[in-house]
Amino acid sequence: MLKSNRTIKSLVIAAGVGVLLAINPAKAEDASAKAAYKDIQATLGSVPDMFRTLPDVAVAGAWAEIKGVQLNPNTALNGKTKELMGLAVASQIPCQYCIYFHTEAAKLNGASDEEIKEAIAMAAIVRHWSTMLNGSQVDLATFKKQTDDVFAAVKAKSQ
């Protein structure tokens, strides 16, 4: 009976805490969203509506991801490469918003029209062969072995 009383007491406490949180929700999310909006404004010169489509609890994390990877010049990939990759993926999703954004961002990062076309063409080639390989149910182990053999031959010829 003692264990049963402890269980009931724990449930009552948990329910009470739940009620308190429902009545007085934490404002940390609001504060972090406000700080993120302020940083977005300072970094971009405005806060694009795309950020306002997120719930407040997600704004700071989404901005940290964009700022930490996409906008960060101190990563393994340069800005032009990142934006060409973004364009290639956007072309395959497809997402008209992303295509516009990543095309303009690639240009801003120095991509030429020819580089933009090539990124889109590479996305199309990958999509084509992915469709062929998956649809034909090519054995993955065999594919990997053949790929490794091809790369070994190319490497041997280049030396």
N, C-alpha and C positions, 0 to 999 in steps of 0.2 A: 504493500500500500504506500510505503514511503517513496518508492521510485515513481509511482503513479502521481503522487502529489508534486514531485519535482518536475515531472513532464508537464503537468497542467500549469504549474507556476511558470515554467519556461515558455509555454505557449501563450500565456496571458501577457508576459513581459514582451514577447516578440510582437504580439498583436498591438500592444500599447505603443511600442516604438514605431510600428507601421502606421498607426493612426497619427502619431505626432509628425512623422515625415510627410504624410499626406496633407496634413493641415499646414505645416511649415516646411515646404520643400527647400532643400539646400540651394543656395544661390551661387555656388561655386561655378556652375556651368554658365550662368549669366555673366559672371565676372570674367571668365576665361574667353567667352565669346566677345565681350566688349573689348578686351585687350587684343584679341585676334583681329577684330574689325579695325581697331586703331592702327595695328601694324600693317594690315592689308592696305589701308588708306595711305599710310606713310610710304610703303614700298611701291605700290602701283599707281598712286595718285587718285584713286577712287576705290570703292568697294563694288565690284561687279555683282549683279543680281544672282549669279550662279552660287555665290557663297550664302546668300540669303534663302536659298532653297533648302539648306541644311537645317536640322534642328540645332538649337543653341549648343547642346552637349557635343555636337560633332564639329563645330566650326573650328575650334582651336586645333584639333587633331588633323583636320583636312588641310588647314593652312600650314601647319608644321610639316606635313608630308610634301606639299608643293614647294614650300620654301627650302626645305632640307634637301630635296633631291632635284626637282625640276629647275629651280631658280638658283641653285647653289653652284657657283663657278669652281668650287674646290672638290669636285667629285671626279671619278675615273673618266666619265664621259663629258665632252664639251657640250655647250648649249646647242650647237647646230646638230650634232649627232642625236642628242636627246629629242629635239623637236622633229627631226626626220623620222626617228623611230615612232614618236607619237603620231605623226601623220600616217605612217604605214599602218599602224594598228587602227587608227581612226578610219582609214579607208576600208578596212576589212570588217569593222564592227557592223555596219557603217554608222557613223555619227556626223551629221552635217555641221554641228556646232564644233566638234573636235577637229574636223577637217579644216574648217575655216581658221580656228585658233592656231593649230599647229603649223599650217601653211604660213600664216603671217609671222608666227614666232620663229619658224625656221628662216624665213627671209630676214627678220630682224637680227638673227644670229649669223647671217652671212651666207645662207644657202642660195645657190643659183637656181634658176628655173630648171636647168638640166638635172641638178641634184634632187630637186623635188620630184620631177618625173621619174627618176631612177628609184627613189624610195618607194613611190607608189607601184612601180613596175615590180620591184622586189616583193612587195606585199602580195601582189597578184600571183607571182610565180610560186611563192610559198603556199598560198591558198590553193592554187591549182594542184600542186604535187601532194599537198596534204589530203585533198579530196581524192586524188588517184590512189594514193597509198592506203588510206583508211578504207575507201570504198572497195578496193581490191583485196583488202585484208592481207596485205603483204606481211610475212612473218617478221616481227621486229628484230629478233636475234640475227636472222639472216641479213636483214637490211643493215644492221649495225656492223656486222662482219664485212660485208661488201663495201660499206662506206669507209671503214678503217683501212681496208686493202687499197682502195682508190687513193686515199690520203697518203698512205705509205709510198705508193708508186709515184705520186706527184712529188713528194718530199725527196725521194731518191733521185728523180730526174733533175731536181733543182740544185743538187749538190755537186 
